[in-house]
Amino acid sequence: MSTVFYRKWRPTRFSDVVGQEHITDTLRRAVMSNRVAHAYLFTGPRGVGKTSTARILAKAINAELDQYGDPLPDTDAAIAIDEGRYMDLIEIDAASNRGVGDIRDLRERVLLRPTVGQFKVYIIDEVHMLTTEAFNALLKTLEEPPPQVVMILATTDIHRVPATIISRCQRFDFRRLTPDDVIGRLILICDEEGIECEPAVLELVARSAWGSLRDAENLLEQLAVSCGTGEITEEQARELLGIGDTSSARNLASAVLAQDTKRALEIIEEEAGRGAELKGLRDSTISALRGALLAKHGITTLYGQLGDAPELEPEAMQASSEQMLHAITIFGHNERFGEASSPLSLEISALRAIAAPPAPQPAATPATAQQPRRQPARAPATAQQQNRQPAPHSAPRPESGPDATTGSPILDEIEKAAGRPIRTAFAQANFVGPNDDGVLILQPKYASATKRLRDMWMNDETRAKLRPAFQNVYGPNIRVQLQQSSPSPSAGSTSTPAPTTNAPTPAAPRPAPAPTQFTQPTPTSPNQSNQLADTPQPYGIPEAIDTNPTVNRFRNVGGRILGIDGN
């Protein structure tokens, strides 16, 4: 029996974990500096590397390391952990061992010393499934385990883990993988396994997996087995994944937004007549409507790499946001009834989506407030007040130019000149400029996309194909510059761009901030005056004391203290 992809391609080193550099770098430094904690808590969505990272950490603290902090793969401990026969690595499924009795047995076993390694590692998967009594029994062991024990808890539902457990662990939040991370890993697997497929197939798999690398690897293996040794086409992938034809979904979404009832029913009848999967048509229609809603508000980055939004943008600009939200809600609540292949349910959903959304009902007036309140008479506005009235708010103008949307002319020219895969790569970048010096800057949207764009841009053949595309859109004198990484929204400066032959003029330095001036506050109320009176004042002698006769007599006699009567 062959090994499935998600087990065969499970990461075995920290550098193999995709999209979790903020966690793997921290764990690598902790191991190299001998500062491994006694308990860790890994949380995040499914299929993003929680259990794999826990196993790598177990190898790192029991096997030899290379100069980068990764465990050497040819050591006995690393081989035994990869094969699942390492005696000092105990994996517990909390879903089936969730009682207080199981935790009591665990408390007794942790007292035993490691058998072959330096540390005994316990991995408790799906720890949120433990009962309240089991969590309470785990508290003391988790807080003060024996020095040779490391406990790693993994969960997909951090909200069900008590705060007393979280506070005793070092928490690491695994994030959902980006489509670029998933596609990069799938390309590596296809190269090693000899799988040939169109670039659009990997985009469909990454979108269907929704950030889970394990789901993406399972879908890729399913496609590879289904298509045999031939090349996997986009049509085959859509049929097997149940996604449906994109053009039919776009046409149905366009008909719904344009309120064309006849056209919407004809599309559903055509798809049902040719035996298409209606659930896939519904899901693709929801995806297209979501892309139209994002395009309505000028957000096209997420859907630019999937190609759903540009064809729907004209309809999106004409339809209202309430109409789009109403259509998405109706299709999202669609549930089939009757025959599984009957299009009746989808037709009803389309008719209800085309209908106008219900108007919001006014709030009910309480019985005690039915009679209108008497408003005080207002004085007529003066000429100065009339001039201060705000001007009527105008709708924002949509962006224009070649960089307004991801379906821009520059991407179309890139596809004509170099093909669809190159367009997909450059869709991961923002086109900024050109500036006054005629330089167009490419800002990668993802940090992981920087290397891919840089490799393509440094290739002489690819750059020769792309040069006419940029010149057709931006003019013959355009110069292009690629940044090293995507700019962080929280950073205070822009990332350093890659060097070019004609670098743009460096930005002027920021002006120094004006010095802060401290002034004495002026009391505006009795309470504030009392607070200011309690504030310590600068050193000095008050006038009432300075003019006191006793003080003057003290000064006149050279500092000798005299009585009140002067004797």
Buried (B, 14 or more C-beta within 10 A) or exposed (E): EEEEBBEEBBBBBBBBBBBBBEBBEEBBEBBEEEEBEBBBBBBBBBBBBBBBBBBBBBBBBBBEBEEEBBBBEEBEBBBBBBEEEBEBBBBBEBEEBBBBEBBBEBBEEBEEEBEEBEBBBBBBBBBBBBBEEBBBBBBEBBBEBEEBBBBBBBBBEBEEBBEEBBEBBBBBEBBBBBBBBBBBBBBEBBEEEEBEBBBBBBBBBBBBBBBBBBBBBBBBBBBBEEBEEEEBBBEBBBBBBBBBBBEBBBBBBBBBBBBBBEBBBBBBEEBBEEEBBBBBBBBBBBBBBBBBBBBBEEEBBBBBBBBBBBBBBBBBEEBEEEBBEBBBEBBEEBEBEEEEEEBEBBBEBBBBBBBEBEEEEEEEEEEEEEEEEEEEEEEEEEEEEEEEEEEEEEEEEEEEEBBEBBBBBBBBBBBEBBEBBBBBBBBBBBBBBBEEEBBBBBBBBBBBBBEBBBEBBEEEEBBEBBBEBBEBBBEEEBBBBBBBBBBEEEEEEEBEBBEEEEEBEEEEEEEEEEEEEEEEEEEEEEEEEEEEEEEEEEEEEEEEEEEEEEEEBBEEEEEEEEEEEEE
